[in-house]
Amino acid sequence: MSRTEAFATKISPEIKQALDYVCQKLGLRKNFVVEAALREKIEDLLDTDDLRAAIGEGGTFRPWKTQRKSCVSIG
């Protein structure tokens, strides 16, 4: 059995209304929808951070034509 913890936050009435509507219409639990949304957003934020770091480490930009030519000459 997985452990859970309580989490409370304030949201706008519009978001609460939309959550209520979606959950009622699709027969979903609010906890499920909120947790899924948080997981997806956290993953997006981490991906964005990784991309920023990769761009920062990259130094220079190589246009696709240049990159493709170097790949073709290897193979």
N, CA, C and O atoms as a Tinker XYZ file with bonds, in Angstrom:
   300  protein
     1  N      0.845000   -1.180000    0.000000    73     2
     2  CA     0.000000    0.000000    0.000000    64     1     3
     3  C      0.885000    1.235000    0.000000    63     2     4     5
     4  O      1.818000    1.333000    0.798000    81     3
     5  N      0.599000    2.178000   -0.890000    73     3     6
     6  CA     1.415000    3.380000   -0.966000    64     5     7
     7  C      0.979000    4.397000    0.086000    63     6     8     9
     8  O     -0.195000    4.501000    0.440000    81     7
     9  N      1.958000    5.129000    0.561000    73     7    10
    10  CA     1.668000    6.165000    1.549000    64     9    11
    11  C      1.237000    7.432000    0.844000    63    10    12    13
    12  O      1.645000    7.696000   -0.287000    81    11
    13  N      0.425000    8.202000    1.504000    73    11    14
    14  CA     0.030000    9.499000    0.980000    64    13    15
    15  C      0.167000   10.542000    2.077000    63    14    16    17
    16  O      0.176000   10.219000    3.265000    81    15
    17  N      0.272000   11.773000    1.666000    73    15    18
    18  CA     0.337000   12.887000    2.601000    64    17    19
    19  C     -0.666000   13.936000    2.171000    63    18    20    21
    20  O     -0.957000   14.090000    0.985000    81    19
    21  N     -1.186000   14.647000    3.135000    73    19    22
    22  CA    -2.128000   15.729000    2.842000    64    21    23
    23  C     -1.359000   16.931000    2.297000    63    22    24    25
    24  O     -0.228000   17.201000    2.700000    81    23
    25  N     -1.992000   17.632000    1.386000    73    23    26
    26  CA    -1.410000   18.823000    0.785000    64    25    27
    27  C     -2.547000   19.810000    0.564000    63    26    28    29
    28  O     -3.562000   19.466000   -0.043000    81    27
    29  N     -2.384000   21.008000    1.042000    73    27    30
    30  CA    -3.435000   22.013000    0.884000    64    29    31
    31  C     -2.868000   23.238000    0.185000    63    30    32    33
    32  O     -1.717000   23.619000    0.398000    81    31
    33  N     -3.699000   23.846000   -0.652000    73    31    34
    34  CA    -3.304000   25.066000   -1.343000    64    33    35
    35  C     -4.552000   25.866000   -1.681000    63    34    36    37
    36  O     -5.667000   25.348000   -1.638000    81    35
    37  N     -4.355000   27.106000   -2.009000    73    35    38
    38  CA    -5.470000   27.953000   -2.431000    64    37    39
    39  C     -5.454000   28.050000   -3.942000    63    38    40    41
    40  O     -4.401000   28.245000   -4.550000    81    39
    41  N     -6.625000   27.913000   -4.550000    73    39    42
    42  CA    -6.759000   28.058000   -5.997000    64    41    43
    43  C     -7.910000   29.014000   -6.288000    63    42    44    45
    44  O     -8.767000   29.252000   -5.436000    81    43
    45  N     -7.916000   29.544000   -7.473000    73    43    46
    46  CA    -8.974000   30.480000   -7.851000    64    45    47
    47  C    -10.305000   29.737000   -7.976000    63    46    48    49
    48  O    -10.329000   28.537000   -8.251000    81    47
    49  N    -11.396000   30.447000   -7.775000    73    47    50
    50  CA   -12.716000   29.811000   -7.938000    64    49    51
    51  C    -12.914000   29.234000   -9.337000    63    50    52    53
    52  O    -13.603000   28.226000   -9.495000    81    51
    53  N    -12.319000   29.860000  -10.356000    73    51    54
    54  CA   -12.460000   29.371000  -11.729000    64    53    55
    55  C    -11.794000   28.005000  -11.904000    63    54    56    57
    56  O    -12.346000   27.113000  -12.550000    81    55
    57  N    -10.607000   27.853000  -11.325000    73    55    58
    58  CA    -9.909000   26.563000  -11.419000    64    57    59
    59  C    -10.683000   25.491000  -10.650000    63    58    60    61
    60  O    -10.824000   24.364000  -11.124000    81    59
    61  N    -11.172000   25.837000   -9.492000    73    59    62
    62  CA   -11.957000   24.884000   -8.676000    64    61    63
    63  C    -13.202000   24.451000   -9.425000    63    62    64    65
    64  O    -13.559000   23.273000   -9.428000    81    63
    65  N    -13.862000   25.408000  -10.061000    73    63    66
    66  CA   -15.067000   25.105000  -10.833000    64    65    67
    67  C    -14.731000   24.174000  -12.006000    63    66    68    69
    68  O    -15.456000   23.216000  -12.274000    81    67
    69  N    -13.634000   24.463000  -12.693000    73    67    70
    70  CA   -13.223000   23.628000  -13.832000    64    69    71
    71  C    -12.867000   22.221000  -13.357000    63    70    72    73
    72  O    -13.218000   21.237000  -14.008000    81    71
    73  N    -12.174000   22.123000  -12.228000    73    71    74
    74  CA   -11.819000   20.813000  -11.667000    64    73    75
    75  C    -13.068000   20.030000  -11.308000    63    74    76    77
    76  O    -13.186000   18.851000  -11.642000    81    75
    77  N    -13.997000   20.682000  -10.630000    73    75    78
    78  CA   -15.257000   20.025000  -10.269000    64    77    79
    79  C    -15.993000   19.524000  -11.509000    63    78    80    81
    80  O    -16.495000   18.400000  -11.536000    81    79
    81  N    -16.048000   20.371000  -12.532000    73    79    82
    82  CA   -16.761000   20.013000  -13.761000    64    81    83
    83  C    -16.120000   18.800000  -14.448000    63    82    84    85
    84  O    -16.805000   17.845000  -14.814000    81    83
    85  N    -14.801000   18.857000  -14.615000    73    83    86
    86  CA   -14.093000   17.770000  -15.302000    64    85    87
    87  C    -14.248000   16.450000  -14.541000    63    86    88    89
    88  O    -14.509000   15.402000  -15.132000    81    87
    89  N    -14.085000   16.524000  -13.233000    73    87    90
    90  CA   -14.186000   15.306000  -12.425000    64    89    91
    91  C    -15.582000   14.712000  -12.484000    63    90    92    93
    92  O    -15.744000   13.496000  -12.587000    81    91
    93  N    -16.589000   15.571000  -12.419000    73    91    94
    94  CA   -17.969000   15.077000  -12.484000    64    93    95
    95  C    -18.270000   14.511000  -13.870000    63    94    96    97
    96  O    -18.860000   13.437000  -13.989000    81    95
    97  N    -17.871000   15.223000  -14.905000    73    95    98
    98  CA   -18.167000   14.801000  -16.277000    64    97    99
    99  C    -17.476000   13.483000  -16.637000    63    98   100   101
   100  O    -18.062000   12.629000  -17.302000    81    99
   101  N    -16.217000   13.327000  -16.187000    73    99   102
   102  CA   -15.444000   12.148000  -16.564000    64   101   103
   103  C    -15.427000   11.058000  -15.492000    63   102   104   105
   104  O    -14.863000    9.983000  -15.696000    81   103
   105  N    -16.044000   11.343000  -14.363000    73   103   106
   106  CA   -16.099000   10.341000  -13.292000    64   105   107
   107  C    -14.744000   10.111000  -12.640000    63   106   108   109
   108  O    -14.414000    8.984000  -12.271000    81   107
   109  N    -13.968000   11.161000  -12.498000    73   107   110
   110  CA   -12.633000   11.041000  -11.909000    64   109   111
   111  C    -12.614000   11.633000  -10.502000    63   110   112   113
   112  O    -13.439000   12.479000  -10.158000    81   111
   113  N    -11.661000   11.175000   -9.703000    73   111   114
   114  CA   -11.466000   11.744000   -8.367000    64   113   115
   115  C    -10.580000   12.977000   -8.483000    63   114   116   117
   116  O     -9.645000   13.011000   -9.283000    81   115
   117  N    -10.881000   13.979000   -7.682000    73   115   118
   118  CA   -10.093000   15.217000   -7.702000    64   117   119
   119  C     -8.635000   14.931000   -7.356000    63   118   120   121
   120  O     -7.729000   15.486000   -7.977000    81   119
   121  N     -8.407000   14.071000   -6.372000    73   119   122
   122  CA    -7.026000   13.736000   -5.992000    64   121   123
   123  C     -6.245000   13.204000   -7.182000    63   122   124   125
   124  O     -5.090000   13.575000   -7.388000    81   123
   125  N     -6.870000   12.337000   -7.963000    73   123   126
   126  CA    -6.204000   11.758000   -9.126000    64   125   127
   127  C     -5.823000   12.835000  -10.130000    63   126   128   129
   128  O     -4.692000   12.864000  -10.616000    81   127
   129  N     -6.773000   13.727000  -10.445000    73   127   130
   130  CA    -6.536000   14.766000  -11.447000    64   129   131
   131  C     -5.452000   15.732000  -10.979000    63   130   132   133
   132  O     -4.554000   16.081000  -11.746000    81   131
   133  N     -5.534000   16.160000   -9.734000    73   131   134
   134  CA    -4.548000   17.110000   -9.207000    64   133   135
   135  C     -3.164000   16.474000   -9.163000    63   134   136   137
   136  O     -2.184000   17.107000   -9.555000    81   135
   137  N     -3.068000   15.236000   -8.692000    73   135   138
   138  CA    -1.764000   14.584000   -8.626000    64   137   139
   139  C     -1.174000   14.377000  -10.019000    63   138   140   141
   140  O      0.022000   14.587000  -10.222000    81   139
   141  N     -2.001000   13.968000  -10.973000    73   139   142
   142  CA    -1.517000   13.776000  -12.344000    64   141   143
   143  C     -1.026000   15.101000  -12.939000    63   142   144   145
   144  O      0.003000   15.144000  -13.612000    81   143
   145  N     -1.764000   16.162000  -12.686000    73   143   146
   146  CA    -1.366000   17.472000  -13.207000    64   145   147
   147  C     -0.059000   17.939000  -12.579000    63   146   148   149
   148  O      0.805000   18.483000  -13.267000    81   147
   149  N      0.086000   17.729000  -11.280000    73   147   150
   150  CA     1.326000   18.125000  -10.611000    64   149   151
   151  C      2.515000   17.317000  -11.119000    63   150   152   153
   152  O      3.588000   17.871000  -11.359000    81   151
   153  N      2.329000   16.018000  -11.281000    73   151   154
   154  CA     3.418000   15.185000  -11.812000    64   153   155
   155  C      3.862000   15.674000  -13.179000    63   154   156   157
   156  O      5.057000   15.804000  -13.444000    81   155
   157  N      2.883000   15.949000  -14.057000    73   155   158
   158  CA     3.205000   16.402000  -15.411000    64   157   159
   159  C      3.907000   17.754000  -15.388000    63   158   160   161
   160  O      4.876000   17.958000  -16.119000    81   159
   161  N      3.435000   18.673000  -14.564000    73   159   162
   162  CA     4.044000   20.001000  -14.491000    64   161   163
   163  C      5.459000   19.926000  -13.934000    63   162   164   165
   164  O      6.361000   20.596000  -14.436000    81   163
   165  N      5.658000   19.114000  -12.900000    73   163   166
   166  CA     7.004000   18.949000  -12.334000    64   165   167
   167  C      7.957000   18.384000  -13.388000    63   166   168   169
   168  O      9.094000   18.838000  -13.511000    81   167
   169  N      7.490000   17.398000  -14.143000    73   167   170
   170  CA     8.325000   16.816000  -15.204000    64   169   171
   171  C      8.665000   17.864000  -16.259000    63   170   172   173
   172  O      9.806000   17.936000  -16.715000    81   171
   173  N      7.682000   18.679000  -16.650000    73   171   174
   174  CA     7.931000   19.752000  -17.633000    64   173   175
   175  C      8.959000   20.752000  -17.114000    63   174   176   177
   176  O      9.859000   21.161000  -17.848000    81   175
   177  N      8.826000   21.146000  -15.847000    73   175   178
   178  CA     9.766000   22.108000  -15.268000    64   177   179
   179  C     11.181000   21.536000  -15.223000    63   178   180   181
   180  O     12.144000   22.244000  -15.517000    81   179
   181  N     11.314000   20.265000  -14.859000    73   179   182
   182  CA    12.633000   19.641000  -14.818000    64   181   183
   183  C     13.221000   19.496000  -16.219000    63   182   184   185
   184  O     14.421000   19.691000  -16.414000    81   183
   185  N     12.375000   19.152000  -17.197000    73   183   186
   186  CA    12.844000   19.069000  -18.581000    64   185   187
   187  C     13.333000   20.429000  -19.074000    63   186   188   189
   188  O     14.359000   20.516000  -19.749000    81   187
   189  N     12.602000   21.481000  -18.738000    73   187   190
   190  CA    12.994000   22.829000  -19.130000    64   189   191
   191  C     14.322000   23.212000  -18.496000    63   190   192   193
   192  O     15.178000   23.813000  -19.145000    81   191
   193  N     14.489000   22.864000  -17.238000    73   191   194
   194  CA    15.741000   23.152000  -16.548000    64   193   195
   195  C     16.898000   22.388000  -17.185000    63   194   196   197
   196  O     17.979000   22.945000  -17.377000    81   195
   197  N     16.679000   21.115000  -17.516000    73   195   198
   198  CA    17.712000   20.317000  -18.183000    64   197   199
   199  C     18.076000   20.917000  -19.540000    63   198   200   201
   200  O     19.247000   20.946000  -19.916000    81   199
   201  N     17.066000   21.395000  -20.272000    73   199   202
   202  CA    17.316000   21.997000  -21.577000    64   201   203
   203  C     18.137000   23.275000  -21.440000    63   202   204   205
   204  O     19.065000   23.511000  -22.214000    81   203
   205  N     17.791000   24.097000  -20.453000    73   203   206
   206  CA    18.562000   25.325000  -20.224000    64   205   207
   207  C     20.020000   24.990000  -19.907000    63   206   208   209
   208  O     20.938000   25.637000  -20.412000    81   207
   209  N     20.221000   23.981000  -19.071000    73   207   210
   210  CA    21.581000   23.589000  -18.714000    64   209   211
   211  C     22.332000   23.085000  -19.945000    63   210   212   213
   212  O     23.501000   23.420000  -20.139000    81   211
   213  N     21.673000   22.289000  -20.770000    73   211   214
   214  CA    22.312000   21.753000  -21.976000    64   213   215
   215  C     22.671000   22.880000  -22.940000    63   214   216   217
   216  O     23.741000   22.863000  -23.549000    81   215
   217  N     21.787000   23.845000  -23.078000    73   215   218
   218  CA    22.069000   24.975000  -23.961000    64   217   219
   219  C     23.251000   25.773000  -23.419000    63   218   220   221
   220  O     24.118000   26.210000  -24.176000    81   219
   221  N     23.273000   25.957000  -22.109000    73   219   222
   222  CA    24.374000   26.691000  -21.486000    64   221   223
   223  C     25.704000   25.989000  -21.646000    63   222   224   225
   224  O     26.739000   26.645000  -21.767000    81   223
   225  N     25.696000   24.674000  -21.647000    73   223   226
   226  CA    26.933000   23.906000  -21.785000    64   225   227
   227  C     27.338000   23.746000  -23.241000    63   226   228   229
   228  O     28.500000   23.474000  -23.542000    81   227
   229  N     26.382000   23.915000  -24.140000    73   227   230
   230  CA    26.635000   23.678000  -25.557000    64   229   231
   231  C     27.623000   24.644000  -26.169000    63   230   232   233
   232  O     28.434000   24.252000  -27.008000    81   231
   233  N     27.570000   25.870000  -25.771000    73   231   234
   234  CA    28.509000   26.859000  -26.290000    64   233   235
   235  C     28.135000   27.402000  -27.638000    63   234   236   237
   236  O     27.824000   28.587000  -27.750000    81   235
   237  N     28.152000   26.584000  -28.670000    73   235   238
   238  CA    27.868000   27.084000  -30.006000    64   237   239
   239  C     26.708000   26.329000  -30.621000    63   238   240   241
   240  O     26.414000   25.190000  -30.258000    81   239
   241  N     26.067000   26.985000  -31.548000    73   239   242
   242  CA    24.945000   26.402000  -32.268000    64   241   243
   243  C     25.433000   25.918000  -33.621000    63   242   244   245
   244  O     26.145000   26.631000  -34.328000    81   243
   245  N     25.044000   24.698000  -33.976000    73   243   246
   246  CA    25.398000   24.164000  -35.292000    64   245   247
   247  C     24.129000   24.013000  -36.105000    63   246   248   249
   248  O     23.238000   23.259000  -35.714000    81   247
   249  N     24.022000   24.713000  -37.230000    73   247   250
   250  CA    22.830000   24.575000  -38.070000    64   249   251
   251  C     22.652000   23.131000  -38.527000    63   250   252   253
   252  O     23.624000   22.385000  -38.640000    81   251
   253  N     21.410000   22.742000  -38.788000    73   251   254
   254  CA    21.106000   21.360000  -39.150000    64   253   255
   255  C     21.886000   20.927000  -40.400000    63   254   256   257
   256  O     22.349000   19.789000  -40.464000    81   255
   257  N     22.038000   21.805000  -41.385000    73   255   258
   258  CA    22.775000   21.429000  -42.604000    64   257   259
   259  C     24.211000   21.028000  -42.271000    63   258   260   261
   260  O     24.723000   20.048000  -42.814000    81   259
   261  N     24.853000   21.765000  -41.397000    73   259   262
   262  CA    26.220000   21.443000  -40.982000    64   261   263
   263  C     26.243000   20.134000  -40.203000    63   262   264   265
   264  O     27.101000   19.283000  -40.436000    81   263
   265  N     25.316000   19.977000  -39.296000    73   263   266
   266  CA    25.240000   18.757000  -38.492000    64   265   267
   267  C     24.993000   17.550000  -39.357000    63   266   268   269
   268  O     25.614000   16.504000  -39.171000    81   267
   269  N     24.077000   17.692000  -40.313000    73   267   270
   270  CA    23.731000   16.570000  -41.201000    64   269   271
   271  C     24.929000   16.160000  -42.049000    63   270   272   273
   272  O     25.170000   14.971000  -42.255000    81   271
   273  N     25.682000   17.145000  -42.543000    73   271   274
   274  CA    26.851000   16.832000  -43.359000    64   273   275
   275  C     27.880000   16.046000  -42.551000    63   274   276   277
   276  O     28.489000   15.111000  -43.071000    81   275
   277  N     28.082000   16.418000  -41.271000    73   275   278
   278  CA    29.058000   15.684000  -40.471000    64   277   279
   279  C     28.570000   14.272000  -40.160000    63   278   280   281
   280  O     29.379000   13.354000  -40.031000    81   279
   281  N     27.262000   14.092000  -40.040000    73   279   282
   282  CA    26.718000   12.751000  -39.798000    64   281   283
   283  C     26.835000   11.880000  -41.032000    63   282   284   285
   284  O     27.148000   10.694000  -40.931000    81   283
   285  N     26.583000   12.465000  -42.207000    73   283   286
   286  CA    26.650000   11.720000  -43.465000    64   285   287
   287  C     28.084000   11.297000  -43.732000    63   286   288   289
   288  O     28.304000   10.176000  -44.192000    81   287
   289  N     29.067000   12.145000  -43.462000    73   287   290
   290  CA    30.441000   11.811000  -43.754000    64   289   291
   291  C     30.963000   10.707000  -42.828000    63   290   292   293
   292  O     31.895000    9.986000  -43.185000    81   291
   293  N     30.360000   10.574000  -41.639000    73   291   294
   294  CA    30.766000    9.505000  -40.713000    64   293   295
   295  C     30.304000    8.157000  -41.251000    63   294   296   297
   296  O     31.058000    7.185000  -41.244000    81   295
   297  N     29.064000    8.107000  -41.713000    73   295   298
   298  CA    28.466000    6.831000  -42.108000    64   297   299
   299  C     28.777000    6.511000  -43.505000    63   298   300
   300  O     28.354000    5.471000  -44.010000    81   299
